[in-house]
């Protein structure tokens, strides 16, 4: 089937212009500038009048919880939330049950997604202290990279032996995404907080426990190892101004160095002042920090030190969010509201719409070498999202697609709305309707890019 998307304003590769996109089957075949209709046979016309037309969002950092933790989320429910939020591709993390640290566990995830994922998908392979001999057996055209927890209490996924770290950085052969927090510093801070405030300190102490020092020291070590081994390092969810000092200003914001940083929507939007209202709903690891840190992260979106914006989407049941720093689970569901939240920051002057597209579409594709996605180009897959400005709506429980059934954005009114999400040329979301029958495609990678 041949579709024409017309009447909208296209934002792509540094240009914003009125134009049309022709989709034939799964692929874009033509992009035209202006209001003149292309002279080709069209089977369906999609009216994008009043909308901005963007590449589909690529979220390089999600926890969809399947297998093993499906009471709070699964690939079906969270990919449905992704579609409703304009996200057409995601990379899922390995700290599931079982952990994605064997070839068999990785293959099982692909099998599940092939039956249940409503948008495109891939999975990080998780590093442990002793599974680096498996790296050479991985099909690197199917996965974005290796996920390394340098500060985690997730089973045996904390890699804390220097010999193992050296081997991982030396032998990965593809991007390493690192969660960087120093566990020894965190443990020391937690012990002191318990001494002062009891066995479950209030969540407002979370940024002091998961502190700037804990983040900086671990990120510094990761950068040191990447430089030593000439490895490609992508540091997940930066939270502090001090960490940004480890990422020098690039010669151009379009140049991707071998060591890059991700910021999450949550750390860009919330600050420690929000604990008073939202409490443990915004408790995550690393912690939401102070306003100075948030402002530094926001500035780094436009100067090139932040390369990718993602969510670290991590659903928990609300019952699991009860308690304080010691007892409440860390993580929040954000994928359905990531694009509209960043569009709100565009309205606030934090970044431009063109830069948003770089950070959430183009750069994830460039960084991980995703084949034929992330851009609106002839010959590329038709992963497209239509967003409408000035369309006020409020987040209520009835619109939340995540299986956990809550969001830190409940009650918030947005002035942007995702109108339609097109995945591989197929409309998977349209003004509240979701095609639950549609299954996305496995992503492909060329790590030489």
N, C-alpha and C positions, 0 to 999 in steps of 0.2 A: 504494500500500500504506500502511496506517495502522499505526504502531508506538506502543507504550507503553513508556516507560522508567520503571520504578518501583522503589521500595525504596531509592533512594539519597538522599544529602544534597546538595541543590542549593546552589551558591555563585554568586551573581549579583547585581550592582548593590547591593553592600553588605549583602546579606542571606544568611544561611545557614539553610536549613530543610529538613526532610524533605518530599519531594514527588514528583510525577510530571510527566513531559513527554509530550505527545501530538504525534507527528509524522505529517503526512499528505503523502506524496510527499517533496518536497524541503524542506518548510517546517514549522516549529513552529506548531501551531494552538491549543495550550492548555498552561498550566502550572497545576498544582493543588498546594495546600499540604496536608500531612498524608498519611495512608495510605489514604484513601478512593479507590477506583478511579473514574476518570471514566466517566460513563454514555454512552459512545460505542462503536461497533463497532471492535474492534481485530483486526488481522490477525497481528501479531507482538508478543510481550511480551519486553522486554529486562530481565533481573533485574539491578538495580544495587545489590543489598544489599551493605553494607559498603564502598561506593564513594562518593567525592565526584563530583558531576556538574558539570562546568565548561563554559563556552563553549570552542570550539576555539581553540587558541593561534594568534595571528597574529604571524609573524616578519617584521618590516619590513626585515630586513637579511641577505640571503644571497648567496652566490656559487656558483651551480650549474654554472658553467664552460662551459655550452653556449650558442653554438657555439664550436668551435675548440680547446677545451682538454679534450676529452672522455676523454682517457686517465685522468684522475684523478677525474672526476665528470661527470654529465650530468643532465638534468632528470628522466629516469625514475628513476635510482638515488637521487638526493637527495630527490625528492618521496616516494619509498618510505620513506626514513629519516625524513622529516617525519611521515608517517602513523604510523610506529611510535612516534614521540615525542609524539603528541597535537597536532601542528601541522596545522591545516587550511587555512591560507592563508599565502602568502609573497610578498615583493617581492624580485626578483632584481636584482643590480647590473650596471652597464653595462660593466665592464672585462673583456669577453670578446674573442674573435677571430672576426669583426671586433667592434670596440667598438660599443656601442649608442648611437651619436652621430649616426645618420642615421635618417630615417623608414623607409627600407627595412630597415635592420638591426633596428629595433624591431619591425616587422611580422613579420620572419622569426622572431623569438623567440616571438611569439604563435602563429605557425603550428606551431612545434615543440611548444610546451606543449599545444596543442589535441590533439595526438596522443599525448603522452607523460606529462603531469603527472598524478599520482595524487591531488593535492589542488589547491585553488584557487590562482590565480597572477596576478601582474602584474609589470611591469618598469619600473624607473626609466630615464628618458632621461638620458644622460650629457652634461654640459656640457663644452665645450672653449673655447679662447680665441676661437674665431670662429664657433661654430654657433648662437649665440643668436638669429639671425634665424629659425631653425626653430621656436622656441617657439610662435609664433602659429599654426603649422600642426598642432600636436599635438592629438589628441583627449583632452582633459583628463578625460573620463569614464572613460578606460581605464587611466590610469597614476596612480601615487601622487604623482609629483613629478619633480624634477630632481636628479640626483646630481652633486655638485661636489667634486672632489678638490683641496683647497687645499694638500695636501702629498703628492705622489705621483710616482713615477717610472714610472707605467703609460702607456707610449706618449705620446701627445700629450694625455692627459687631465689633466695638471697645468695648472690655470688659474693663471697667475702674473702676468698683466698687469692692472694696476689698472683700466684702462678696461674690460676684459672683465668683471672682477668686478662693477663698477658696473652694467654692462648686464645681467648675469645676475640680480642682485638686483632690479633695477628692472623687468625684463620677464618673469620666470618665471611669475607669475600663479598659482602653486600652491606647495606646500611645496618648499623646497630642503633636501635632506639633504647636509650637508657633512662630509667627512673633513678634520679640522683638525690638520695638523702642518706646521711651518715647515721647508721643505726646506733653506734656507740654514743654519739652525741644525743640522739633522741632518747635513748634509754636513760641516760644521765639526767636529762631534763625532766623526763616523766617521773623519775624517782624523787626529784626535788619538788616537783609540783604536788605529788601525793603527800609528801611530808608537810607541805604548807597548807594544802587545800583538801586533803582527804583522798580516799582510794579512787574516786572518780571525779577529777577536777572539772569544773564548769568549762563548757566548750570555748568560752572566750579566751582560755589559756592555751588553746590548741596551737596558735601561731608562735607562742613562746616555746612550746615543747618541740614541735616540728619547725625548728627555728631557722633564721637566716643562716646561721653558722652551719647547721646540719646540711642545708641545701648547697651552700657555697662550697664547702669542703669536698662533698661528693662530686659535684659538677666539675670542680677544679681537677680532681683525680681523673675523671672520665676524659676531660680535654687533654690532660697530660698523656694518658694512655693512647688516645687517638693520634696525637702528634707523634708519639714514639713509634707507633706501628703503621703510620700513614693510613689509618682506617677512616671510614666514613661514619661519623658520629652524628646522631640526631638526639639532642637532649629533650626529653619530654617535659611538658608543663613547668616551664620556668616560673618562679613566683617572686623573685627578689631583684631589686635594683643592683645589688652587688654581683649577682650571677651574670648580669648583662655585661659587666666589665670583662668577662672572659670571651666575649663575642665582639670583636672589633667591627667598626663600621666597614661595610663592604665598599669596594670601588664603585659599585652600582647596585641598586636594589634588585636588579634583574640578574645579578651574578650570584650563583649559589656556591658557596665555599664547601669544603669537605666536612666542616664542622658547623652544624646548624642547630637552631633552637626552635622549639614549639611553645606557643602560649595557648592556654585554654580559654574558652569563652567565660568560664566561671571566674578565673583569676583576673580577667580583663574587666569584668562587670562588677563583681562584689569586692568589698574590702572588710577589714575587721569590724567596722562599725555595724555591718549587717548581721553580726552574730546576735545582737540585742533583739532583733525582730525575728530572724529566721532560725536562730539556734543551730541545732545539729543538722538541719536540712542543707546547710552549706558546709558541713564538715567534710573535708576531703584531704587526701594526702598527695602532694604537699599541701599544707594549710593555706587557706586564703589569708593573705598578709595585710599590711597596712596600706593607707591611702598613698603614701609616697611610693611604695612598691608598685601599686596598681598604675599610678601615673607614669612611672618609668616604663612599665610594660606597654602601656598604650602608646607612648612616644616611640618605642622600639618597633612598633608595627610599621611605621612609615619610614624609618631610617635604615631598615634592612637587617637589623640585628635579630629580629624575629622573622623566621622564614615561613612558618606554617601556623595557622590557627585551627585548633581541633576542639573536641569536647572532653575527652576522658570520661565519656558517658558511662556511668557506673550505678545502675539501679540497685536499691535495697528496699525491702518492705519497711513501711513506716515504723513497725514494731522494732525493727533492727536499728532504727535511728534514735531510739530512746537512750537517755543517759548523757554522759559527758565525754571528756577526752579519752577515758579508758574503755568505756563500755559501748558507746554509740558507734555504729559502723561508719566508715568513711567512704564517701562517694555520693554522687547525685545524678539523676537522669536529666540530660540537657539536649540530646540530639534533635528533638523535635523543634526546639526553640533556639538553636544555635544561629541559624542564618538571620532570623528576624531580630535577635538580640544584637548581632553585629551590625545590622542595618540601623538599629537605634543608635549605635555608636557613630555610624556615618552621619546621622542627623545631628548628633552632638558635636560634630567636627573633629572627632578623634582620628578618623581616616577617611579616605575617599572611597567611593563605590568601586572605582577601578582597582584600588589597592586591595580592597576586600576580595575581589575576584582573584587577584594574584595569590593572596594568602590562603584562600580556601578552595581554589580550583587549580590554577596553573602550577603553583609551587609544589603541592603534593604530587602532581603528575611528573614534574621535572625531577624532583628530589628522589623519588622511588622508581623512576623510569617506567611509569604506567604506560602501556602501549595503547595509543589511539584514544586517549581520554584526557579530560581536564581542560580542553579548549574547544571552541566552536570553529571547526575547520572542515572543509570537504574531505571525505575519506575517514573522518573520525566517527566514533559511535555517537549517536544522538542522545546524549545525556544532557538534559536542558531543564532549567527551572524558570518559571515566570513568577515574578514578585510584583505586587502592586503597592505603591505608596499611598498614604492618605486613607487607608482602609482600616479604621479602628476596630479592634476586637479585644476581648479580655479572655485570659486563660482561666478556664473552669475545669473541674474534674471530668466533665463530659467530653472535652476535646483531647484529653491526654491519652495517647496511644500506648505508652509504655506499660508493661504488665504490672509494675509496682503501683500504678494508679495515682501518683502524686508528682508534683514538680515544685522546685523552689520559686518558680515563676507564677504560681497560682495567684490569681487576683490582679496580676499585672496587665495593663492595657498597652498593646502594641499599635503602632501606626503603620506598620508594614504587614502584608499578608502574603504567604505563599499561595498562589492561585493554582498552579499546575506543576507537577513533576513528571518529566518524561525520561524514561530509562530505556536505553537501547531502542529508541523510537516508539516506545509504548507508554501511553499515559497510565501511570501507576497511581497518581493522586490528582484529583480535580475538585477543588472547592469543597473539601470535606469528605468526598467519596474516595475510597481506596480499593483498588483491584486486588483482592486477596488471593486471586488465582494466579497472579503473575509471579514468575520466578526470574530473578536477575541472573547475571553471568559471572563466572569466576574471572577475576582480573588477571591480566598477563603483564609481565615485567621484563624490561631490558635494563639490567643494572649497569650496562656500559654507558647509558645516557648520563 
